[in-house]
């Protein structure tokens, strides 16, 4: 059995940063960053966040697009984006 070392990427929050600004800097959506770090409140200076690997490209949803169109299936969309919601202007991973 071969073991592999997993290197976790951490980020320390700076004064005034929001979850949206941190998520954007790493090509993530705020929802994914919040879910990965079990966040229920605003960020605070000095807080350490786990930065997950982005599994796709950040995309802004336009009118007429569906979960299946964006990610191949509803299930794949919901797993990648950790939400069942889809609306115009939403940032999602595809």
DSSP file (Angstrom, degrees, kcal/mol; ACC not computed):
  #  RESIDUE AA STRUCTURE BP1 BP2  ACC     N-H-->O    O-->H-N    N-H-->O    O-->H-N    TCO  KAPPA ALPHA  PHI   PSI    X-CA   Y-CA   Z-CA
    1    1 A X              0   0    0      0, 0.0     2,-0.5     0, 0.0     0, 0.0   0.000 360.0 360.0 360.0 128.0    0.0    0.0    0.0
    2    2 A X        -     0   0    0      2,-0.0     2,-0.3     0, 0.0     0, 0.0  -0.814 360.0-153.5 -97.9 130.1    1.4    3.4   -1.0
    3    3 A X        -     0   0    0     -2,-0.5     2,-0.4     2,-0.0     0, 0.0  -0.770   7.3-159.1 -99.2 146.1    0.8    6.4    1.2
    4    4 A X        -     0   0    0     -2,-0.3     2,-0.5     2,-0.0    -2,-0.0  -0.971  16.7-124.2-127.3 145.3    0.8    9.9   -0.2
    5    5 A X        -     0   0    0     -2,-0.4     2,-0.6     2,-0.0    -2,-0.0  -0.727  19.2-151.8 -87.5 127.0    1.3   13.2    1.6
    6    6 A X        -     0   0    0     -2,-0.5     2,-0.7     2,-0.0    -2,-0.0  -0.894   6.7-153.3-101.3 121.6   -1.5   15.7    1.3
    7    7 A X        -     0   0    0     -2,-0.6     2,-0.3     2,-0.0    -2,-0.0  -0.849  10.6-146.8 -98.1 115.4   -0.3   19.3    1.6
    8    8 A X        -     0   0    0     -2,-0.7     2,-0.6     1,-0.0    44,-0.1  -0.639   7.5-136.9 -84.3 135.2   -3.0   21.6    2.8
    9    9 A X  E     -A   51   0A   0     42,-0.5    42,-3.1    -2,-0.3     2,-0.3  -0.827  26.0-172.5 -93.0 121.8   -3.1   25.1    1.5
   10   10 A X  E     -A   50   0A   0     -2,-0.6     2,-0.4    40,-0.2    40,-0.2  -0.834   9.2-164.8-114.7 153.1   -3.8   27.6    4.3
   11   11 A X  E     -A   49   0A   0     38,-2.1    38,-2.9    -2,-0.3     2,-0.6  -0.998  13.2-142.5-138.5 132.6   -4.4   31.4    4.1
   12   12 A X  E     -A   48   0A   0     -2,-0.4    36,-0.2    36,-0.2     2,-0.1  -0.852  27.9-122.4 -96.8 124.1   -4.3   33.9    6.9
   13   13 A X        -     0   0    0     34,-2.9    33,-3.0    -2,-0.6     2,-0.2  -0.387  23.5-145.1 -68.2 135.5   -7.0   36.6    6.6
   14   14 A X    >   -     0   0    0     31,-0.2     3,-2.0     1,-0.1    -1,-0.1  -0.620  37.7 -71.3 -98.5 161.5   -5.8   40.2    6.5
   15   15 A X  T 3  S+     0   0    0      1,-0.3    -1,-0.1    -2,-0.2    29,-0.1  -0.224 116.9   9.4 -53.9 130.9   -7.6   43.2    8.0
   16   16 A X  T 3  S+     0   0    0      1,-0.3    -1,-0.3    27,-0.1     2,-0.2   0.369  89.9 139.8  83.9  -4.2  -10.7   44.2    6.1
   17   17 A X    <   -     0   0    0     -3,-2.0    -1,-0.3     4,-0.1     2,-0.2  -0.496  36.6-153.8 -77.1 142.7  -10.9   41.1    3.8
   18   18 A X     >  -     0   0    0     -2,-0.2     4,-2.2     1,-0.1     5,-0.2  -0.665  29.9-109.4-106.9 165.9  -14.2   39.6    3.1
   19   19 A X  H  > S+     0   0    0     -2,-0.2     4,-2.6     1,-0.2     5,-0.2   0.866 119.4  55.2 -63.3 -34.1  -15.0   36.0    2.2
   20   20 A X  H  > S+     0   0    0      2,-0.2     4,-2.2     1,-0.2    -1,-0.2   0.900 108.4  46.4 -64.5 -41.5  -15.9   37.2   -1.3
   21   21 A X  H  > S+     0   0    0      2,-0.2     4,-1.6     1,-0.2    -2,-0.2   0.893 115.4  45.7 -70.6 -39.3  -12.5   38.9   -1.8
   22   22 A X  H  X S+     0   0    0     -4,-2.2     4,-1.1     2,-0.2    -2,-0.2   0.937 114.0  48.8 -67.5 -46.1  -10.5   35.9   -0.5
   23   23 A X  H ><>S+     0   0    0     -4,-2.6     5,-3.0     1,-0.2     3,-0.7   0.919 110.7  50.9 -59.4 -44.8  -12.6   33.4   -2.5
   24   24 A X  H ><5S+     0   0    0     -4,-2.2     3,-1.3     1,-0.2    -1,-0.2   0.873 103.9  58.3 -61.3 -39.1  -12.1   35.4   -5.7
   25   25 A X  H 3<5S+     0   0    0     -4,-1.6    -1,-0.2     1,-0.3    -2,-0.2   0.789 112.5  40.6 -62.9 -27.8   -8.3   35.6   -5.2
   26   26 A X  T <<5S-     0   0    0     -4,-1.1    -1,-0.3    -3,-0.7    -2,-0.2   0.271 118.1-107.8-105.2   9.8   -8.2   31.8   -5.2
   27   27 A X  T < 5S+     0   0    0     -3,-1.3     2,-0.2     1,-0.2    -3,-0.2   0.838  79.8 121.7  70.5  32.7  -10.7   31.3   -8.1
   28   28 A X      < -     0   0    0     -5,-3.0     2,-0.3    -6,-0.1    -1,-0.2  -0.716  64.5-110.9-119.1 169.6  -13.4   30.0   -5.8
   29   29 A X     >  -     0   0    0     -2,-0.2     4,-2.1     1,-0.1     3,-0.3  -0.755  28.6-119.9 -95.3 151.9  -16.9   30.9   -4.9
   30   30 A X  H  > S+     0   0    0     -2,-0.3     4,-2.7     1,-0.2     5,-0.2   0.871 113.7  57.9 -56.9 -36.4  -17.7   32.3   -1.4
   31   31 A X  H  > S+     0   0    0      2,-0.2     4,-2.4     1,-0.2    -1,-0.2   0.905 106.9  46.6 -62.0 -42.2  -20.1   29.4   -0.8
   32   32 A X  H  > S+     0   0    0     -3,-0.3     4,-2.5     2,-0.2    -1,-0.2   0.924 113.7  47.9 -66.8 -44.7  -17.3   26.8   -1.4
   33   33 A X  H  X S+     0   0    0     -4,-2.1     4,-1.4     1,-0.2    -2,-0.2   0.906 113.3  48.3 -62.7 -41.7  -14.8   28.6    0.8
   34   34 A X  H  <>S+     0   0    0     -4,-2.7     5,-2.4    -5,-0.2     4,-0.5   0.915 112.6  48.2 -64.7 -43.4  -17.4   28.9    3.6
   35   35 A X  H ><5S+     0   0    0     -4,-2.4     3,-0.8     1,-0.2    -2,-0.2   0.906 109.5  52.3 -64.8 -41.9  -18.4   25.3    3.3
   36   36 A X  H 3<5S+     0   0    0     -4,-2.5    -1,-0.2     1,-0.2    -2,-0.2   0.827 119.2  36.1 -63.3 -31.8  -14.8   24.1    3.4
   37   37 A X  T 3<5S-     0   0    0     -4,-1.4    -1,-0.2    -5,-0.2    -2,-0.2   0.289 105.9-122.4-107.0   8.3  -14.1   26.1    6.6
   38   38 A X  T < 5 +     0   0    0     -3,-0.8     2,-0.3    -4,-0.5    -3,-0.2   0.893  48.1 177.4  52.9  44.7  -17.5   25.7    8.3
   39   39 A X      < +     0   0    0     -5,-2.4    -1,-0.2    -6,-0.1     3,-0.1  -0.608  27.4 159.2 -84.7 136.7  -18.0   29.4    8.4
   40   40 A X        +     0   0    0     -2,-0.3     2,-0.3     2,-0.1    -1,-0.1   0.335  66.6  46.8-129.4  -1.5  -21.2   30.9    9.7
   41   41 A X  S    S-     0   0    0      1,-0.1    -1,-0.0     0, 0.0     0, 0.0  -0.807  96.0 -76.5-132.1 172.6  -19.9   34.4   10.5
   42   42 A X        -     0   0    0     -2,-0.3    -2,-0.1     1,-0.1    -1,-0.1  -0.266  57.5 -96.2 -65.1 158.9  -17.8   37.1    8.8
   43   43 A X        -     0   0    0    -26,-0.2     2,-0.3    -4,-0.1    -1,-0.1  -0.350  36.3-150.9 -72.7 157.2  -14.0   36.6    8.6
   44   44 A X    >   -     0   0    0     -2,-0.1     3,-2.1   -29,-0.1   -31,-0.2  -0.957  30.4 -86.2-130.2 153.5  -11.7   38.2   11.2
   45   45 A X  T 3  S+     0   0    0     -2,-0.3   -31,-0.2     1,-0.3     3,-0.1  -0.282 113.8  19.3 -57.0 133.0   -8.1   39.4   10.9
   46   46 A X  T 3  S+     0   0    0    -33,-3.0    -1,-0.3     1,-0.3   -32,-0.1   0.288  86.4 142.9  90.6  -9.9   -5.7   36.5   11.6
   47   47 A X    <   -     0   0    0     -3,-2.1   -34,-2.9   -35,-0.1     2,-0.5  -0.395  47.2-132.8 -65.3 137.8   -8.2   33.7   10.9
   48   48 A X  E     -A   12   0A   0    -36,-0.2     2,-0.4    -3,-0.1   -36,-0.2  -0.816  22.8-166.9 -94.8 130.8   -6.7   30.7    9.1
   49   49 A X  E     -A   11   0A   0    -38,-2.9   -38,-2.1    -2,-0.5     2,-0.5  -0.927  20.1-130.8-117.2 141.5   -8.7   29.3    6.2
   50   50 A X  E     -A   10   0A   0     -2,-0.4     2,-0.7   -40,-0.2   -40,-0.2  -0.799  22.6-149.9 -85.0 127.4   -8.2   26.0    4.4
   51   51 A X  E     -A    9   0A   0    -42,-3.1   -42,-0.5    -2,-0.5     3,-0.1  -0.881  11.9-148.4-102.9 110.2   -8.1   26.7    0.6
   52   52 A X        -     0   0    0     -2,-0.7     2,-0.3     1,-0.1   -19,-0.0  -0.351  28.4 -93.6 -74.4 157.8   -9.5   23.8   -1.3
   53   53 A X        -     0   0    0      1,-0.1     2,-0.5    -2,-0.1    -1,-0.1  -0.535  42.0-119.1 -65.9 130.1   -8.3   22.9   -4.8
   54   54 A X        -     0   0    0     -2,-0.3     2,-0.7   -28,-0.2    -1,-0.1  -0.631  22.8-159.8 -73.3 123.6  -10.5   24.6   -7.4
   55   55 A X        -     0   0    0     -2,-0.5     2,-0.3    25,-0.2    -1,-0.1  -0.477  65.1  -8.1-104.7  60.5  -12.0   21.8   -9.5
   56   56 A X  S    S-     0   0    0     -2,-0.7     2,-0.4    38,-0.1    37,-0.1  -0.941  92.4 -56.3 147.8-168.6  -13.0   23.8  -12.5
   57   57 A X        -     0   0    0     -2,-0.3    37,-2.3   -29,-0.0     2,-0.3  -0.879  48.5-112.3-110.8 141.6  -13.1   27.3  -13.8
   58   58 A X  E     +B   93   0B   0     -2,-0.4     2,-0.3    35,-0.2    35,-0.2  -0.558  44.2 176.9 -72.8 132.4  -15.0   30.2  -12.2
   59   59 A X  E     -B   92   0B   0     33,-2.9    33,-3.0    -2,-0.3     2,-0.6  -0.984  29.8-130.2-140.9 145.3  -17.9   31.2  -14.4
   60   60 A X  E     -B   91   0B   0     -2,-0.3    31,-0.2    31,-0.2     2,-0.1  -0.884  33.1-122.3 -99.8 123.9  -20.8   33.8  -14.1
   61   61 A X        -     0   0    0     29,-2.7    28,-2.6    -2,-0.6     2,-0.2  -0.371  27.3-162.2 -68.4 137.4  -24.2   32.2  -14.9
   62   62 A X    >   -     0   0    0     26,-0.2     3,-1.4     1,-0.1    -1,-0.0  -0.714  35.1 -72.5-112.6 167.2  -26.2   33.8  -17.8
   63   63 A X  T 3  S+     0   0    0     -2,-0.2    -1,-0.1     1,-0.2     3,-0.1  -0.279 114.5  23.3 -59.8 141.2  -29.9   33.5  -18.6
   64   64 A X  T 3  S+     0   0    0      1,-0.3     2,-0.2    -3,-0.0    -1,-0.2   0.374  89.5 127.8  86.8  -3.7  -31.2   30.2  -20.0
   65   65 A X    <   -     0   0    0     -3,-1.4    -1,-0.3     4,-0.0     2,-0.3  -0.607  39.9-160.6 -88.4 148.5  -28.3   28.1  -18.6
   66   66 A X     >  -     0   0    0     -2,-0.2     4,-2.2    -3,-0.1     5,-0.2  -0.764  32.6-108.6-121.4 167.3  -29.0   25.0  -16.6
   67   67 A X  H  > S+     0   0    0     -2,-0.3     4,-2.5     1,-0.2     6,-0.4   0.909 121.0  49.6 -60.1 -43.1  -27.0   22.9  -14.1
   68   68 A X  H  > S+     0   0    0      1,-0.2     4,-2.1     2,-0.2    -1,-0.2   0.886 110.1  50.5 -66.0 -38.9  -26.7   20.1  -16.7
   69   69 A X  H  4 S+     0   0    0      1,-0.2    -1,-0.2     2,-0.2    -2,-0.2   0.901 116.3  41.7 -64.5 -40.8  -25.5   22.5  -19.4
   70   70 A X  H  < S+     0   0    0     -4,-2.2    -2,-0.2     1,-0.1    -1,-0.2   0.865 135.2  12.4 -76.4 -37.9  -22.9   24.0  -17.1
   71   71 A X  H  < S-     0   0    0     -4,-2.5    -3,-0.2    -5,-0.2    -2,-0.2   0.315 101.3-104.7-128.6   7.7  -21.5   20.8  -15.5
   72   72 A X  S  < S+     0   0    0     -4,-2.1     2,-0.3    -5,-0.3    -4,-0.2   0.012  95.8  22.3  93.3 -31.8  -22.9   17.8  -17.4
   73   73 A X  S  > S-     0   0    0     -6,-0.4     4,-2.1     1,-0.1     5,-0.2  -0.981  76.7-112.8-161.4 159.4  -25.5   16.9  -14.8
   74   74 A X  H  > S+     0   0    0     -2,-0.3     4,-2.4     1,-0.2     5,-0.2   0.907 117.5  51.2 -59.9 -43.5  -27.5   18.3  -11.9
   75   75 A X  H  > S+     0   0    0      1,-0.2     4,-2.2     2,-0.2    -1,-0.2   0.901 109.0  49.5 -64.1 -43.1  -25.6   16.1   -9.4
   76   76 A X  H  > S+     0   0    0      2,-0.2     4,-2.4     1,-0.2     5,-0.2   0.905 111.2  50.5 -63.5 -41.9  -22.2   17.1  -10.8
   77   77 A X  H  X S+     0   0    0     -4,-2.1     4,-2.5     1,-0.2     6,-0.2   0.946 112.1  46.5 -59.1 -49.7  -23.1   20.8  -10.5
   78   78 A X  H  X>S+     0   0    0     -4,-2.4     4,-1.2     1,-0.2     5,-0.5   0.843 113.0  49.2 -66.4 -34.4  -24.4   20.5   -6.9
   79   79 A X  H  <5S+     0   0    0     -4,-2.2    -1,-0.2    -5,-0.2    -2,-0.2   0.929 114.8  43.6 -69.9 -45.3  -21.3   18.5   -5.9
   80   80 A X  H  <5S+     0   0    0     -4,-2.4    -2,-0.2     1,-0.2   -25,-0.2   0.887 125.7  32.4 -65.5 -40.3  -18.8   21.0   -7.4
   81   81 A X  H  <5S-     0   0    0     -4,-2.5    -1,-0.2     2,-0.2    -2,-0.2   0.466  95.6-133.8-102.3  -3.3  -20.7   24.1   -6.1
   82   82 A X  T  <5S+     0   0    0     -4,-1.2     2,-0.3    -5,-0.2    -3,-0.2   0.842  74.3  87.4  52.7  39.4  -22.0   22.8   -2.9
   83   83 A X      < -     0   0    0     -5,-0.5    -2,-0.2    -6,-0.2    -1,-0.2  -0.984  66.5-147.4-157.6 154.9  -25.5   24.2   -3.6
   84   84 A X  S    S+     0   0    0     -2,-0.3     2,-0.2    -3,-0.1   -17,-0.1   0.454  72.7 104.1 -99.7  -3.8  -28.7   23.3   -5.3
   85   85 A X        +     0   0    0     -7,-0.1     2,-0.3     2,-0.0    -2,-0.1  -0.491  43.3 177.5 -80.1 146.6  -29.3   27.0   -6.3
   86   86 A X        +     0   0    0     -2,-0.2     2,-0.3     6,-0.0   -19,-0.1  -0.921  12.9 153.6-147.4 121.8  -28.7   28.4   -9.8
   87   87 A X    >   -     0   0    0     -2,-0.3     3,-1.9   -24,-0.0   -26,-0.3  -0.983  49.5 -82.2-147.9 157.6  -29.5   32.0  -10.7
   88   88 A X  T 3  S+     0   0    0     -2,-0.3   -26,-0.2     1,-0.3     3,-0.1  -0.344 115.1  21.3 -60.9 133.7  -28.3   34.6  -13.2
   89   89 A X  T 3  S+     0   0    0    -28,-2.6    -1,-0.3     1,-0.3     2,-0.1   0.290  89.2 138.5  90.5  -9.0  -25.2   36.4  -12.1
   90   90 A X    <   -     0   0    0     -3,-1.9   -29,-2.7   -30,-0.1     2,-0.5  -0.440  53.3-129.7 -69.2 139.6  -24.1   33.6   -9.7
   91   91 A X  E     +B   60   0B   0    -31,-0.2     2,-0.3    -2,-0.1   -31,-0.2  -0.826  39.7 167.1 -90.3 125.0  -20.4   32.6   -9.7
   92   92 A X  E     -B   59   0B   0    -33,-3.0   -33,-2.9    -2,-0.5     2,-0.5  -0.906  37.8-113.6-134.9 161.4  -20.0   28.9  -10.1
   93   93 A X  E      B   58   0B   0     -2,-0.3   -35,-0.2   -35,-0.2   -12,-0.1  -0.841 360.0 360.0 -93.8 132.6  -17.3   26.3  -10.9
   94   94 A X              0   0    0    -37,-2.3   -38,-0.1    -2,-0.5    -1,-0.1   0.357 360.0 360.0-121.6 360.0  -17.7   24.6  -14.2
